[in-house]
Amino acid sequence: EDQVTQSPEALRLQEGESSSLNCSYTVSGLRGLFWYRQDPGKGPEFLFTLYSAGEEKEKERLKATLTKKESFLHITAPKPEDSATYLCAVQETGTASKLTFGTGTRLQVTL
Amino acid sequence: DGGITQSPKYLFRKEGQNVTLSCEQNLNHDAMYWYRQDPGQGLRLIYYSQIVNDFQKGDIAEGYSVSREKKESFPLTVTSAQKNPTAFYLCASTMGPGDTQYFGPGTRLTVL
């Protein structure tokens, strides 16, 4: 059975204090790993898709990387508006687009 | 503007009532999904449909039903058989396997 574990559960950073969120996964074959951002009471907003080990993608202060067992979401010099829950999801090969989600990391960035 | 709409945003239901949540997309996506989100848990798949007039059960389909009569629409009915329906419900769509799933704004259902 696919498993996705995100750590830490919650993270509090000061503005400008860089850090990383972790997503470890267990699947028989990875079709894709997805990162989303979710604000309270809203639907998840797509950030990145990673397909193969070694792949990296960047968007503003966020950078996602992928290895064969885990993915990291690096946040460089975060701002208060980066505060949100960050969700990781994996899609296994041979499945009909089914995503397995982790429980998320709640990020709070303070001034 | 292309996107996914869900209605209503908030829904209150008395025990024993069936309710239907709406999901519409104008992205021309073939596949649509329903997820349930509870505090402290990851999103869990209820039902999905890869093509019109066809759908499959997800991990937690008991007490729910769906239909897919049009490509743009994938309504979810929460029946009285669902023992713990209070949750945040999210609809998503995608062009196909391996492509990104895009989410709607969600419906928060509360059973009184």
Interface residues (C-beta under 8 A of the other chain):
Chain A: V4 R31 G32 F34 Y36 G41 K42 G43 P44 E45 F46 T49 Y51 L87 A89 Q91 T95 A96 S97 K98 L99 T100 F101 G102 T103 G104
Chain B: I4 Q6 A31 Y33 G40 Q41 G42 L43 R44 L45 Y48 Q50 Q56 G58 F88 L90 T94 G96 P97 G98 D99 T100 Q101 Y102 F103 G104 P105 G106 R108
